[in-house]
Amino acid sequence: MRFLPALAVIVAAALAACTPTYNWRDARFPEAGLVALLPCKPDQGRREVSLGERPAIVSMQGCEAGGALFAVAWADAGEPAQAPGLLAQWRASTLANAHAQSVADHAFTPAGAQAVPGGGRIVAEGRSPQGESLQMQAAWFVRGRHVFQAVIYAPRLPEAVAEPFFSGLKLS
């Protein structure tokens, strides 16, 4: 009879080992023509935020996996000429909210996106709203009148997780 409890523990451990931390799946933003790759089933939301000269509706999908928060969002700038300004405001706001320091910029323009000033990908150290250390990677890009942000926040962020997330951003 002692065999059954031990077997139950072994089976439970084996099943837990088979559960992937990162279960990558497509998240679709049909209104903006974007498909993103997220490591977990995302929650969705929309809200009005103040970015630039006028309020913007930001649509977002995000989830938590492996101790990291993954989010992809987009906003409609109204006119293509307004998109670079909106992107710059969004980037500045994100970095300020994360108390970002040691920001390293990297080139990043997904296929179909426009290269604009302030676009690209960053790697930075910052602080969470609770004051804890965090690492972040984020990308901003524009297509037409749509402005996009993809971001990961984690206490410690392995590059092996960031690469599929950012390379999974596809504009159609």
Phi, psi and omega in degrees: 000335177291340181294321183297312178298321179295319178296320179298319179294318180295316179297316179298318179295319179295319179294321178295322179294333181278347180279116183287140175293320181245108179253082187297137181207158178283138170242126186253140175237077188299326181295333183253356179071034182241139169238131179240158178251117180244149185274009182197168179292120186277151165272155181236151177197164176219143173201158178272131177228160178264108176228117179079214187278346182216160176294150179229145173272121179254126175257135186220148167229136181200164180200171177243135176208140177058030180081006181242150175257126179246133179214143174230132183218159176213157176219153178262118181282352180091305179230141178306325181294338180275343186300314180299322177294318178297318178300315180299318178295317181297314179300311181300318180295316180298313181294321178293316181296331180268003183049045187293136176227167179050050182281121176251121180271142177225146176295138178196114175218102179301153177306130180095348179269163179261140173283119180227153176302137181089345176284173179119194184234142179236156169235130184211160171255145179203201180226140176285169176301337178273001178088006180276152177295143175212155172253147178220148168230138182213154176223145175230140179205164186229143166219116181061236180264002181264135178244136185235149172223135172233131187215147173231132174239135178200153174300323177215121189246108178288138180300330181297340178269323183291321185299311179295328180297308183285324179287345178276001179278117184229128174263136180251000000 
